[in-house]
Amino acid sequence: MKKILGIVAALAVGAAAAVAQSVDEEIAQRIAPVGETCMQGDECAAAVAAAPAAGGAARSGEEVYKATCATCHGTGAAGAPKLGDAGAWGPRIGKGIDTLYTHAIGGFNAMPAKGLCMDCSDDEVKAAVDYMVEGSK
């Protein structure tokens, strides 16, 4: 009987160790980063900035606006100039399109970089700026 209890105890300890290892592996998979971080200045940053969105073709300015920009530029949240508000956009447009592109891509005041559209390429962000400028003259 002692041998049987010893075998059962050994099996229980082995099973518990296997479960613990399995749980540790599952946790490691859940908290693992999805991708690699690419910092400005790294070789990968230029490729990321120029890359179209996942799925192939670049999105139009209207598509990017509706998917991301409208959150603030449709409501005026955090002081964002609303699409179609020529009075709010006029002084900004007066600074030049390159300044608008720089602010949209890098962030400005309350606006975060790329308006938090981290899967947008720089060209897609520029297209969204063009869309908003054209709709606000």
JOWOLIN-V345862 format. One record per residue. N is the residue number from 0. PSI is psi in whole degrees, -180 to 180 (none if undefined). NEAR is the number of other ideal C-beta (glycine too) atoms within 8 Angstrom. Layout:
N,PSI,NEAR
N,PSI,NEAR
//
This chain:
0,-38,4
1,-37,5
2,-42,6
3,-44,7
4,-38,8
5,-42,8
6,-44,8
7,-43,8
8,-43,8
9,-42,8
10,-40,8
11,-43,8
12,-43,8
13,-42,8
14,-41,8
15,-40,8
16,-41,8
17,-42,8
18,-43,8
19,-42,8
20,-42,8
21,-43,8
22,-43,8
23,-41,8
24,-40,8
25,-42,8
26,-44,8
27,-39,8
28,-39,7
29,-35,6
30,1,5
31,144,6
32,147,5
33,-42,3
34,-166,4
35,148,5
36,134,5
37,110,7
38,151,6
39,134,4
40,-24,4
41,155,7
42,-38,5
43,-23,8
44,-40,11
45,-39,7
46,-39,8
47,-41,8
48,-34,8
49,-13,8
50,140,7
51,167,9
52,157,11
53,135,3
54,-5,4
55,-105,4
56,148,5
57,145,9
58,153,11
59,165,8
60,-39,13
61,-40,7
62,-44,8
63,-43,17
64,-51,14
65,-35,8
66,-32,9
67,-54,12
68,-33,14
69,-22,11
70,-44,9
71,-43,12
72,-9,13
73,-22,8
74,-18,9
75,15,8
76,142,7
77,27,6
78,12,6
79,135,11
80,131,9
81,143,10
82,130,10
83,-9,6
84,89,9
85,-35,8
86,-39,5
87,-35,10
88,-27,13
89,-54,8
90,-33,7
91,-44,9
92,-35,11
93,-22,6
94,-11,7
95,148,6
96,-35,9
97,-37,6
98,-41,8
99,-42,13
100,-46,11
101,-44,9
102,-40,10
103,-40,14
104,-44,11
105,-14,7
106,153,8
107,131,7
108,-122,4
109,-9,5
110,122,11
111,162,6
112,133,7
113,20,11
114,27,13
115,14,7
116,77,12
117,-12,5
118,6,5
119,138,13
120,166,11
121,-39,9
122,-37,9
123,-39,15
124,-43,16
125,-40,12
126,-38,13
127,-40,16
128,-47,13
129,-42,10
130,-46,13
131,-40,14
132,-47,12
133,-36,7
134,-1,8
135,11,13
136,none,7
//
